[in-house]
Amino acid sequence: MSDGKIRVTDPLRVGFVGVGDISGIYLQNLTQRFRDVEVRAVCDLIPERSQQAAAAWGVPVVHARDEDVFADPEIELVLNLTRPYEHYEVTRRALEAGKWVYSEKPLGVSFDEGKALFDLARTRGLGLGGAPDTFMGAGIQTVRRLIDDGYIGEVVGARCSMMCRGHESWHPDPAFYYQRGGGPMLDMGPYYVTALMNLLGGVRTVTARAKRSFEQRLITSQPLAGTVVDVEVFTDLHAILEFDSGALATLTTSFDTVWNEQAGFHVFGSEGTIMVPDPNTFGGPVRILRRGQSEWFDVPLLFDYAENSRGLGLADMAAALRSGRSWRANGEQILHALDVMTSIEESAAELRTVTLRTHWERGLPMQRAVLDGVLER
Ligand SMILES: NC(=O)c1ccc[n+]([C@@H]2O[C@H](COP(=O)([O-])OP(=O)(O)OC[C@H]3O[C@@H](n4cnc5c(N)ncnc54)[C@H](O)[C@@H]3O)[C@@H](O)[C@H]2O)c1
């Protein structure tokens, strides 16, 4: 390719399945920034989308159908950017065809879907990874370093809330947010749960209550303004998470509130409190209040990737698959996050505490990069 990007040798050849709203930032970062990846093909059910994307970003191949991506011998990894309820089938068929897969969140819309994909990848010896990768950004990695270095003493717990009035005022086709696999827990929960896991460790039990405040939602964004969507999922969820360490956290996610709080996120320790940046972003600010002090102070970011670096998890996976090391946004992590979120929904539906089915241990923190866009091999 002659896009001017300095490449490492042998970049991982990726095919996109799904070229909708989120694909632009992946295309930008994977074609311009992350050197371990080469975007080989794009594919969408709506052909104009893939044709436009290929023209805009210099992608050499447009495939008409997803099965053409799965059958393309040039493609090693399928990037699944379809809607949540489509993730399972696309990932399953890609794995069956022998491709590695990186999936947008969530891995599936039920724990069983996620577990089946995880087992399939493992049985076939194929790499599986997925979003979010914001936990690898400068903000959350700086918070992790502060906690691991003892700046707030012994971790007591955390409090997180993601509250808004839903996505139907801006997303061009927002119905999926109210269908199976949508709702604020499976949609926005992945950022908070994955950040919590990387800061506090694995989760042991969850207890939750939830409701659906409105049976229908009115789309006000173009081009579907005026369309009414039936709500199939919980849209107002309140959970308590008990971690393996004994720490406790509360997590609220709501699409029902006239209040936009995208990052009400604090981690509490015996010697201080950290204000955690929005886990749906890669940067800061990171602020700390230490015992005996009355003022918060800003902590400089200690890591790279503070800008919108979507694709970072895939770039890390690409470098890892070439060298044989483990990658950070890996199958164990996305399955445990799915376990946490679906267990919260199960707890709320059945009014009981749910013990998780999976056990998870934190992976490696980020390393400083020698070159922007190059992850360690
Ligand atoms: N939009 C955002 O801001 C955002 C942010 C972060 C993550 N995500 C996640 O990204 C994923 C996609 O979201 P989106 O907003 O881009 O949705 P979207 O509806 O805009 O795009 C999805 C695209 O997938 C295509 N598609 C579905 N099945 C296909 C198949 N079998 N073969 C080829 N194409 C297929 C659709 O035609 C559509 O163009 C979701 O999992 C979402 O949770 C979205």
The ligand as a MOL file (V3000), in Angstrom:
LIG
                    3D

  0  0  0     0  0            999 V3000
M  V30 BEGIN CTAB
M  V30 COUNTS 44 48 0 0 0
M  V30 BEGIN ATOM
M  V30 1 N -21.9010 4.4650 17.3000 0
M  V30 2 C -21.0940 4.6230 18.3290 0
M  V30 3 O -20.8310 5.7430 18.8120 0
M  V30 4 C -20.4210 3.4140 18.9430 0
M  V30 5 C -19.4200 3.6500 19.8780 0
M  V30 6 C -18.7320 2.5730 20.4090 0
M  V30 7 C -19.0890 1.3000 20.0560 0
M  V30 8 N -20.1060 1.0800 19.1760 0 CHG=1
M  V30 9 C -20.4600 -0.3080 18.8540 0
M  V30 10 O -20.1500 -0.5520 17.4900 0
M  V30 11 C -21.0630 -1.4860 16.9460 0
M  V30 12 C -21.6980 -0.8870 15.7190 0
M  V30 13 O -22.3450 0.2980 16.1120 0
M  V30 14 P -22.7070 1.4140 15.0260 0
M  V30 15 O -23.1810 2.5650 15.8040 0
M  V30 16 O -21.5780 1.5880 14.0670 0 CHG=-1
M  V30 17 O -23.9510 0.6960 14.3080 0
M  V30 18 P -24.5480 0.9760 12.8480 0
M  V30 19 O -25.9090 0.4340 12.8180 0
M  V30 20 O -24.3010 2.4160 12.4930 0
M  V30 21 O -23.5920 0.0880 11.8990 0
M  V30 22 C -23.6370 -1.3080 11.8650 0
M  V30 23 C -23.3740 -1.7190 10.4210 0
M  V30 24 O -23.2210 -3.1360 10.3400 0
M  V30 25 C -23.7420 -3.5470 9.0850 0
M  V30 26 N -23.9610 -4.9970 9.1490 0
M  V30 27 C -24.7300 -5.7010 10.0040 0
M  V30 28 N -24.6450 -7.0290 9.7750 0
M  V30 29 C -23.7760 -7.1740 8.7410 0
M  V30 30 C -23.2740 -8.2970 8.0400 0
M  V30 31 N -23.6400 -9.5470 8.3420 0
M  V30 32 N -22.4070 -8.0890 7.0080 0
M  V30 33 C -22.0170 -6.8170 6.6810 0
M  V30 34 N -22.4700 -5.7190 7.3240 0
M  V30 35 C -23.3290 -5.8860 8.3480 0
M  V30 36 C -25.0080 -2.7110 8.9430 0
M  V30 37 O -25.4550 -2.6570 7.6060 0
M  V30 38 C -24.5150 -1.3570 9.4710 0
M  V30 39 O -24.0210 -0.5330 8.4390 0
M  V30 40 C -22.0710 -1.8080 18.0580 0
M  V30 41 O -21.6580 -2.9820 18.7180 0
M  V30 42 C -21.9280 -0.6330 19.0140 0
M  V30 43 O -22.2030 -1.0200 20.3420 0
M  V30 44 C -20.7700 2.1130 18.5860 0
M  V30 END ATOM
M  V30 BEGIN BOND
M  V30 1 1 1 2
M  V30 2 2 2 3
M  V30 3 1 2 4
M  V30 4 1 4 5
M  V30 5 2 4 44
M  V30 6 2 5 6
M  V30 7 1 6 7
M  V30 8 2 7 8
M  V30 9 1 8 9
M  V30 10 1 8 44
M  V30 11 1 9 10
M  V30 12 1 9 42
M  V30 13 1 10 11
M  V30 14 1 11 12
M  V30 15 1 11 40
M  V30 16 1 12 13
M  V30 17 1 13 14
M  V30 18 2 14 15
M  V30 19 1 14 16
M  V30 20 1 14 17
M  V30 21 1 17 18
M  V30 22 2 18 19
M  V30 23 1 18 20
M  V30 24 1 18 21
M  V30 25 1 21 22
M  V30 26 1 22 23
M  V30 27 1 23 24
M  V30 28 1 23 38
M  V30 29 1 24 25
M  V30 30 1 25 26
M  V30 31 1 25 36
M  V30 32 1 26 27
M  V30 33 1 26 35
M  V30 34 2 27 28
M  V30 35 1 28 29
M  V30 36 1 29 30
M  V30 37 2 29 35
M  V30 38 1 30 31
M  V30 39 2 30 32
M  V30 40 1 32 33
M  V30 41 2 33 34
M  V30 42 1 34 35
M  V30 43 1 36 37
M  V30 44 1 36 38
M  V30 45 1 38 39
M  V30 46 1 40 41
M  V30 47 1 40 42
M  V30 48 1 42 43
M  V30 END BOND
M  V30 END CTAB
M  END
